[in-house]
Structures are given as C-alpha cells and as structure tokens.
C-alpha cells in the first residue's frame, strides 16, 4: 500500500481486521509496517494468596517489623 492508497481508510481497516500486516511504501520503497493490534487474551487468574498464606501460617499474626523499625530513626 502506498501513501496515496492509505487515504482509503476502509480498505486499510479491512486488511487490519483480517489480521494482515500492511506494508507502507513510498516510491516502491518500504518505509513502515502497519501491524494489527492483537485482541487481548483472557486474563490469567491470580492465585488466592490469602488462602495460600493461611495454609502455610495458619491463624498466626506477625508483627509488622518494617513499620516498627521506622519509628526508631
């Protein structure tokens, strides 16, 4: 596709929706590739960190040592 053909946005959109990479040329020299955006895949499900911590540590409560140490300086 050259610069002049780029003005036909319907044709460009059709190519991109079909998943094709459009090579942009100026005087028969490639100057850029227009790449279609990938559709976002299903987001990965995060593990249940709270359940994992409860399984490891049980109901024990730990002091927040970092916050306590900050008050000393």
Secondary structure, 3 states (H helix, E strand, C coil): CEHHHHCCHHHHHHHHHCCCCEEEEECCEEEEEECCCCCCCCCCCCCCHHHHHHHHHCCCCCCCHHHHHHCCC
